[in-house]
């Protein structure tokens, strides 16, 4: 059975442990996905004024009403939603890496759009307080998952050309998802349902 390469030391070892060597090949893709996310988020914010508020309400209306959820129920919903979608689109990277790329761009645009829409009514402080505490963990975790998905797509294309080992790549990607992405998503969910409401309440938004 293929196992991750022994860590080489330094920051990569501290962050990714035995997956440090594997992450060296993921980092260029992670950097690209981060750039695309930030660019699409800025575009969503910049175009927020050109899109009707009713469109946002219609889109948000497709999500379940969380106002009546208890803290445990809300936590379960958040972590299940984020973890399931991240894993689904990561595995979808086997289709040439297109699905993870779409997920990164769409989510960046959506967050930028929501930030503009909420900021124009509630103020920028509400947006920062509501998104940043959990977003600093959730967004990198999701971008990492999508980077792994894109790398899976490249690995499959290489395998079709008779190069590389797609099953080894899949095991490493799944292992990194379970050991790094999933814990970050859990931490983000805990912050979102506990710390964020307290911050918003202290600032007078709730």
ChimeraX attribute file (.defattr): number of C-alpha atoms within 10 A of each C-alpha:
attribute: neighborCount
match mode: 1-to-1
recipient: residues
	/A:1	4
	/A:2	9
	/A:3	11
	/A:4	17
	/A:5	13
	/A:6	13
	/A:7	16
	/A:8	14
	/A:9	12
	/A:10	10
	/A:11	10
	/A:12	17
	/A:13	16
	/A:14	12
	/A:15	12
	/A:16	16
	/A:17	21
	/A:18	19
	/A:19	23
	/A:20	23
	/A:21	18
	/A:22	19
	/A:23	22
	/A:24	11
	/A:25	12
	/A:26	18
	/A:27	14
	/A:28	12
	/A:29	20
	/A:30	21
	/A:31	14
	/A:32	13
	/A:33	23
	/A:34	20
	/A:35	14
	/A:36	20
	/A:37	24
	/A:38	17
	/A:39	16
	/A:40	22
	/A:41	24
	/A:42	20
	/A:43	16
	/A:44	25
	/A:45	22
	/A:46	14
	/A:47	14
	/A:48	21
	/A:49	13
	/A:50	9
	/A:51	12
	/A:52	10
	/A:53	14
	/A:54	9
	/A:55	10
	/A:56	15
	/A:57	10
	/A:58	10
	/A:59	10
	/A:60	12
	/A:61	10
	/A:62	8
	/A:63	8
	/A:64	9
	/A:65	9
	/A:66	12
	/A:67	7
	/A:68	8
	/A:69	12
	/A:70	11
	/A:71	13
	/A:72	11
	/A:73	12
	/A:74	18
	/A:75	20
	/A:76	15
	/A:77	16
	/A:78	20
	/A:79	18
	/A:80	15
	/A:81	11
	/A:82	19
	/A:83	22
	/A:84	13
	/A:85	15
	/A:86	25
	/A:87	22
	/A:88	16
	/A:89	25
	/A:90	30
	/A:91	23
	/A:92	19
	/A:93	26
	/A:94	22
	/A:95	17
	/A:96	18
	/A:97	25
	/A:98	16
	/A:99	20
	/A:100	31
	/A:101	22
	/A:102	14
	/A:103	20
	/A:104	26
	/A:105	20
	/A:106	17
	/A:107	18
	/A:108	23
	/A:109	25
	/A:110	20
	/A:111	19
	/A:112	23
	/A:113	24
	/A:114	19
	/A:115	24
	/A:116	22
	/A:117	21
	/A:118	15
	/A:119	16
	/A:120	13
	/A:121	9
	/A:122	13
	/A:123	14
	/A:124	15
	/A:125	14
	/A:126	19
	/A:127	18
	/A:128	14
	/A:129	17
	/A:130	19
	/A:131	16
	/A:132	14
	/A:133	16
	/A:134	21
	/A:135	17
	/A:136	12
	/A:137	19
	/A:138	25
	/A:139	20
	/A:140	17
	/A:141	23
	/A:142	27
	/A:143	27
	/A:144	26
	/A:145	31
	/A:146	31
	/A:147	28
	/A:148	32
	/A:149	33
	/A:150	29
	/A:151	25
	/A:152	26
	/A:153	25
	/A:154	18
	/A:155	24
	/A:156	24
	/A:157	18
	/A:158	14
	/A:159	14
	/A:160	11
	/A:161	9
	/A:162	9
	/A:163	11
	/A:164	14
	/A:165	12
	/A:166	19
	/A:167	14
	/A:168	15
	/A:169	20
	/A:170	19
	/A:171	15
	/A:172	21
	/A:173	24
	/A:174	19
	/A:175	15
	/A:176	23
	/A:177	22
	/A:178	14
	/A:179	14
	/A:180	18
	/A:181	23
	/A:182	22
	/A:183	16
	/A:184	22
	/A:185	25
	/A:186	20
	/A:187	14
	/A:188	25
	/A:189	25
	/A:190	20
	/A:191	19
	/A:192	22
	/A:193	19
	/A:194	13
	/A:195	16
	/A:196	19
	/A:197	16
	/A:198	16
	/A:199	16
	/A:200	17
	/A:201	11
	/A:202	10
	/A:203	12
	/A:204	9
	/A:205	15
	/A:206	10
